[in-house]
Amino acid sequence: MGRSAYVLLHGHLMDEEGVDTKLIGIYPSQEAAVLAMGRARMLPGFLESPEGFTIHELPVGVAAWSTGFDENRQQSISCRLIDTSGELGDPVFIVHHEYEFPEEVDHVRMIGIFHSEADAIRAIDFLKAKPGFCDHQDGFSFGFYGLGEDHWKEGFVTVHGYE
């Protein structure tokens, strides 16, 4: 059985613009994610929308959406791609996929968390041929995050009506 990581997200409504989602951090335990949520709740922006926090447990080395997707079906099926035995390393790599459909409506999918850049690239390569992803291959991205490191430490400000 592999390890899990806990992803802390915050989403808040942006009027007609939809929901803005921020990745606060990736944590080695649910308890660490809950503590981070408590710290973030005291910051500007988060203080005004404390109901927007969610914690997601993600098994490391598992790619969600492993059978692909279509715009009418929003179901994720996952498969283990990488052997994740052993300790969770630092940093970890998170893979996303984003595209617009219909125009100006962003669809963002969290693909998974991986031990290394090579594992993240392998997950992307695996998914590129799958339905939906094959039509939006340039939508993949990944980044590394320090395990247990808080992001958005200053909070945030939302500016409405900016042109």
Secondary structure, DSSP 8 states (H G I E B T S, - for coil): ---EEEEEEEEEE-GGG-EEEEEEEEESSHHHHHHHHHHHTTSTTTTT-GGGEEEEEEEBTEESSTT--BTTB-----EE-S---S---SSEEEEEEEEESSTT-EEEEEEEEESSHHHHHHHHHHHTTSTTGGG-GGGEEEEEE-TT----TT------S--
